[in-house]
Amino acid sequence: MRATGRTAGILCILGAAMGFACMNLFVNLAGDLPTMQKVFFRNLFAAAIVFFLLLFEKEKFRIRKGCLFWLFLRAFVGFIGVVLNFYAIDRIGSISDASILNKLSPFFAILFSALLLREKPKPLELLFAAVAFCGAMCVVRPSFDLKVLPALAGFASGGAAGFAYTCVRVLGRKGERSLMTIFFFSAFSTLAALPFFLFGYKPMSGMQLCYLILSGVSAAVGQFFITAAYRKAPARELAVFDYAQVPFAAILGFCFLQQIPDVWSFVGYAIIIGAAIGKWLLGLKRPEKPSGENAQTETSPEKSPEDLPGRPPDSENHRDNP
């Protein structure tokens, strides 16, 4: 039975990875539209979905005591991360490059957890984080001109996401519901993007609007698949499969955008994914928590809380894409 659940979980998380890769593709295909316009549509869909789900919750929109500050902090930093990620998707030249840089978030979370939660990271975790950041340099290829800005934005989006995920862990420890955390982030991001959307609005063609709608639908598909995945198996067994988004994005970028990552990008992919596999194997060696609905508190370190409606809130490795 356990093996069946693990297999189903892997299939679901692969489906989620494809959903989020498609989201990146449609954001890019929407063309030369303001980043905030794209962010607005993306978060509007997420807010609407989670609003609907909260209507069926007993507590509905109640916020737990002591959580409001952390909800605002998580939402603000997460919003910055989404903006940076979308900027990178549009301008970095490869949606797979943007995807892999955003996947640095679990490694950033190790550092922020040490600062905010006073958790002492294991030496091997720090080693894997250092290796992953070295891999990121292969993708970013720092230079002294403006061409490096999109890659730096992608790198910074991973840092913002890592900080946001650490805030989510704090909220989990305080007992806040995942759905409320996700709704607060999505609603905050929609409202924060609204002034930029209204005053910087650029007329869209019917096809561009269609692509933005498809980006929201793809994100919703990813959300529901990731939710199903972590109901079927623990995060420590599944998290590494989320990195399938990178080859999926590379294939989609090649087929629909004629994007071909260069050799250094592929080297960076291999290093970062290798570090993620090492971190995953290290996590598998930890004692497993008791099973059961109340004890199953693990969530993915690889997918951002705005993308995980219905996920348990208190996690050892809680992560929600920007």
Number of C-alpha atoms within 10 A of each C-alpha: 6 9 9 11 16 19 16 18 26 23 18 24 30 22 22 30 28 25 27 29 29 26 26 26 26 21 28 26 17 21 15 12 17 16 22 24 20 26 25 23 19 26 26 20 20 25 21 13 16 22 20 12 16 18 11 9 10 8 12 14 15 11 16 14 10 12 18 15 12 18 24 16 17 26 25 17 21 32 27 17 27 25 22 25 31 26 25 29 25 23 17 22 18 25 31 30 28 32 28 27 31 30 31 27 31 28 26 22 27 21 22 20 21 13 12 13 13 10 12 11 12 10 9 12 20 15 14 20 24 15 18 25 21 15 27 28 17 18 25 24 14 13 9 7 7 7 12 14 18 22 28 22 25 32 29 22 32 31 26 27 34 34 26 32 34 32 29 31 23 23 25 21 14 16 17 24 22 22 24 24 29 28 27 23 26 29 21 21 25 24 15 16 22 19 14 15 20 11 8 14 14 12 9 13 10 8 12 18 15 14 21 24 20 19 28 26 19 22 28 23 21 27 31 19 23 31 23 20 27 29 20 18 22 21 26 23 17 25 25 22 21 23 22 18 25 24 17 21 28 22 18 20 23 16 11 11 16 12 17 16 17 11 11 16 22 16 14 25 25 14 20 28 21 17 22 26 17 17 22 19 14 14 17 13 9 9 7 11 11 10 10 8 9 8 11 19 22 23 30 29 27 28 30 23 32 28 26 29 25 21 25 24 27 23 23 17 24 30 32 30 24 28
